[in-house]
Amino acid sequence: MRSWRERRSEMSRGPDRAGYRTFDLSYTMQPGGITRIQRYYARLNDNGQLARLVVCQAPSEALCAHYALVGKYWLTYHAALAEGDEMLDAGLAGLITSWRRR
């Protein structure tokens, strides 16, 4: 989430995919080294604010970091791009709520 906020202006926009807006951030760890691409999949809510962000090391979508706003919780977990969804997010938020002391 940090690089999304801080480096958003450096990202190039890609095609929309599965309800996400896609963005790529190219970077090199060392001068003259291999250029890597981090792909960001973003969903915005009706107010235009970030509601879900998935970050994958392109081109692989096997292990991605999922950040999801569910109610008042920001959830973070790792899964393949296709394995994370709103139903899982809601289930995790429900589990967290059940753990809270009443």
C-alpha positions, -999 to 999 in steps of 0.1 A, spaced: 0 0 0 29 23 7 43 22 -28 8 27 -42 5 59 -23 41 71 -27 48 60 -63 14 62 -80 26 90 -103 54 67 -116 30 39 -126 18 33 -161 -19 24 -167 -27 -10 -182 -59 -25 -195 -88 -31 -171 -91 -67 -160 -117 -86 -140 -131 -54 -126 -97 -40 -116 -78 -11 -130 -43 -22 -136 -11 -2 -131 26 -12 -136 56 0 -117 90 -7 -133 120 -6 -110 156 -18 -109 172 -30 -77 207 -20 -87 220 2 -115 224 -18 -146 204 -47 -130 173 -65 -141 142 -44 -144 113 -58 -125 76 -49 -129 52 -48 -100 16 -50 -112 -12 -33 -91 -48 -42 -95 -71 -16 -80 -108 -13 -73 -123 19 -62 -156 24 -43 -184 47 -54 -166 77 -39 -135 70 -60 -115 58 -30 -94 27 -29 -114 -3 -17 -92 -32 -28 -56 -34 -40 -38 -65 -52 0 -63 -58 17 -90 -78 52 -94 -92 46 -94 -129 41 -116 -149 32 -141 -121 -1 -139 -104 6 -169 -82 14 -151 -50 0 -116 -45 -6 -93 -16 -43 -85 -12 -54 -54 6 -91 -51 11 -113 -25 29 -142 -44 45 -163 -22 67 -139 -5 90 -111 -31 85 -82 -31 61 -74 -68 56 -41 -80 42 -33 -116 31 -13 -134 4 -30 -155 -23 -30 -159 -60 -48 -131 -78 -78 -154 -87 -81 -168 -52 -89 -135 -34 -123 -120 -36 -150 -101 -18 -166 -132 -3 -133 -142 13 -128 -107 25 -162 -106 41 -156 -140 57 -123 -128 72 -139 -96 85 -167 -117 101 -141 -139 118 -122 -108 131 -155 -94 145 -163 -127 162 -130 -125 181 -136 -91 195 -146 -90 231 -181 -78 237 
